[in-house]
Structures are given as C-alpha cells and as structure tokens.
Amino acid sequence: MLQIKNLTLTHKKDLREILSDFSCVFNNGDKAVIIGEEGNGKSTLLKWLYDPLMVEEYCEAEGERLISGEVLGYLAQELPKEDQQKSVYEFFSEQESFWNQTPKELNQKAVKFHIAPDFFYREQQMSTLSGGEKVKAQLMRILFAEPTVLLLDEPSNDIDIETLETLEELILSWDKIVIYISHDETLIERTANKIIHIEQIRRKTKSRFCIANTSYTEYLKNRSSQMENQARQAADERRQKQIRDEKFQRIYQSVEHAQAVITRQNPSGGRLLKKKMHAVKSIGRRFEREDENMTAMPEEETAIYFELGTKDSKIPSGKTVLDYSLDQLTSPDGSRVLAENISLRIRGSEKICVIGKNGVGKTALLKKIAKDLMERLDIRAEYMPQNYEDQLDMSLTPVEYLNTTGDKEEMTRIRTYLGALKYTADEMDHPIRELSGGQKAKVLLLKMSLSNANVLILDEPTRNFSPLSGPVIRQMLAAFPGAIISISHDRKYIIEVCEKVYRLETHGLVETNLLSEG
C-alpha cells in the first residue's frame, strides 16, 4: 500500500499553490493516471512521491507519504543529465540487478522492447540514442530492480507504436501499483482504472483535484454529465431567483410607497405598515441566506485556443512542397547506416506522418528535411524539433523570445495570445527553462502562428500536451491550411490529422495504413 496524506505543494517563486490538502491511497492493482493541463504540477507530484528532495529546490511541500515497504521505480520525463554522457553499457552496468540477468533473460527483454540483443552492451553514448530508445533503456533498467510500485512520467513519449502496445501490456498485467502521467489518450483509455485530475481554476489562483476509481472514458462522461447538470441547476436557480427578486422588489416598493404617503392622522395604519416593512425586510434577509447556498456555476479550466495559419497559408494543390531523395541515412555519430534509398514527394497542403521503430532514423531524416525547407524562399517553413532546446533560447522569457521587433504593441499582442494559452502573468515572465514541456511546445506553436508559416515540420507535436488539450491541438493542426510533415506515435493524431502515413524501413519510406496494422 502507498498513501499520501494532506499534501500541499506551493511553488516557491510565485507562491502559487500547485496542490492543496491532497490525500490518496493506492492499493495493488491500481493503475492510476495523473491528468491535468501543462504546468499544473503532475510531474512535481510524481517526483515528490518518489523522493521529496527532488522538488525541494523549487517547491515547498507539506504532507506525509507512507510507503509501507514498497520498492519504488521512477521513470523521469527526461534522461537525467548525469546519465547523458554515459555509454549504454555503463548506464546498465551501474544497476546492480543488471548483473543478475541471464543472457536468456536479457534476450527476452530485448525482444519484448523491440531492440537488438546487443543493445545493453553498446558503447554508444546515451545522449545520442533516439528519444524512444532513451525511454526504453530507462524503463528496462527500472524493471531489472523488480520494483513493486512503478512511477512513470511520460513513459509513452517518443516510443514507437509497437513498444506502446508493450507498455499497455506491462501496465495491464502489473499486479502491484502503477502511477503514471501520459499524454497518449489511447494508452490512458486502455489501461487506467483510477483517475487523478489536477486543475488550476480562476486563472490559476485556485488548486482543485478530483480522484475517481473508474476508467478514463467513464470519467470524462461522468464529468461532462455532472458539469451539464450543475450548470442547468445553477441556471434554473438563478432564473427562479430573478422572478422571486422582482416580485419581492414590487412588494418592498409598495410598502415603502405606502409609508411615504400615509398621513400622521392615521397612527394605527402607520404601525401596521411599519410591522409589514419589518416582515418584508425579514423575508429579504432570509432570501440572502438562501442565496448563499445556491448551486454554483461549474468551474473548469478554460480550453486553449488559437489558430495556426491564415488563408494565405494555403498552398496550391499543384505546387511541389517537397521532392526529396537520400541515398543513405546514417546515425548522428556516422557509425551506422540506418536507411537507404529514401524518397518523399509532397504536393499542395498534404499532411503526412512518418512512423517507424525507435532508432531507425526518423528524427535524423526530419532534421535534414527541415534544413532544406527552411532555406527555401518560395515557402514559409517552421520547425518544431523533438528537443525544444534546439529551437528555444532557454534563458529568455516566452514574451522576449516571441517579440522579435521589440515593439510595445507586439508585446501586448503576444501577452494576449499567451493568456489565451493559459499562461499566467508570472509564467510569461519566467525563463523558458522553468516551463513545463507542454508550455514550451505552446511557445513554438505560437511562434509558428505569428510567423504565418505555410509548411510545418513537426517532430512529435502532441507529445507534451495533456489528454485534455490533445483534442484541441489535433483539431487545430487538422484545420491548418498549409502542409504538415511530421513524426508521431500518437495514434489519435495520426488518424485524425494525417492524410498519408509512411513507415521508415531500412530500405526506405513505405506508404502504409495505421488501421490495417492494428
């Protein structure tokens, strides 16, 4: 059993309460997903649960965690800096339990996670692995230690579709406790049986949470129904209040008028009116007390919304956006040939997605394509890399990064847009390095919007958006009037946004159908 008692998390910099008086009990068989918008404290909660010292630098924590002999295994959202310069072999060999694995067990693990059997012994630096390979390496090292509780921060980020299915099987078959954060709605729908929803309402001035022992689909259905019922009841009570108040006001004015015109020659009538006014005021005070118990209008975080592109972003259907060919695609360090005979042709406002196994070279290919397209003058291309640091200046604030002109009117416009993306005034002035992954992604999307690009090159565009924002982001990208060239393992994104899907194999790009692959 794992228990959290009366936990309150407060951000040290802006004194904002991330979580208030949170209590929860986790038992064997719980597969709990933590959901909420970007920057709402999901990762902070998971870090504190694993080791309170991990949040001490930026967050004040009050509360208890009762572990009761459980062995915790923690997967960080990003590969820790201290591990990035290690070789793959060093990374695994530092885990004592790695040496207890037999060659047969290692081979079974390699097959399960769709990697080569020699992966564990590579001298390749961890930082040069693909995003998915980094996640797989961390997850396997955790499993070698045989934990009883899995704390997984974005385990679905960057891993290929085959491994996503392996992850689903792992979570579903885990008979102990799993607590995870994910932006993959399909994974959540298929695995979660406990929902922890963290919200920041009233412009992020008030923290609220909900714990529901149900599936994600059922939770959304129940939440929507409850919100609708509450809104309907609150609106009905306010209509009844208006009718009542209008009637009360007529009675009050009638008695007040009678008091004003009654003559002194009628003292008994005056006394009666005085008593009547006293009774009317008493009724008014009762109404005020009743109004305090009226059903409140439902409060929820406002959805993000902004448009990508304008009518000028549309590309004529006959225009060739990309006619690309590459004889050989090599690994970043040049040591291996990843794929050969690659060709890709895109015309007009097509939206395409490249899928494939981790380490096959999808990101390396997209970087090459992005470099060529961004040098072109006949199109306006913008690039969202898998590693946001490749594009963002982490020392700048979002406003400073986006305001390229220094113009005050432009700064006001940017702040308005950031507000629509649910940034608080404080967050607009935080260095980008202090923002969550989703907030950084929003900065890049806003940059694309402000640049009026007509070609978007996106490496895992939905990977850091909450499952609640996911539908909005997909709708926004689907409505983009220009061309999109992307990499994604997000099954909903591929189905809802992309018109063509290509699988990168060692012999090149092969057009495929995700639905036919299951």
Disulfide bonds with the S-S distance in Angstrom:
none
